[in-house]
Amino acid sequence: MADGAHYFAVSDVAARLGCQVPHVLSLIASGTLRAIDIGRPGARRRTWRVPVDAMAAFEAGRTNTPAAKPAIRRRRKVDPAFIEYF
């Protein structure tokens, strides 16, 4: 991608995400990844470009965050003189 470009090609997005082009196209079709169709009206094949800000938003939403640690469950102390009957 040249300096100063404001859009990624679908193949550039696939290389950046480490996946195949059809997966990127499915992300675009589902609306998960915002893209612009720059093809001619009525063209049989669509030509997509992904804006840089849309790519940044997608990556920010997909970053790994550390999972919250579950609370430690402690056994309650039982008085040794207390006897429970079931």
Summary of the structure (lengths in Angstrom):
residues: 86
radius of gyration: 25.5
end to end distance: 72.3
largest distance: 85.1
contacts: 143
relative contact order: 0.15
helix: 33%
strand: 10%
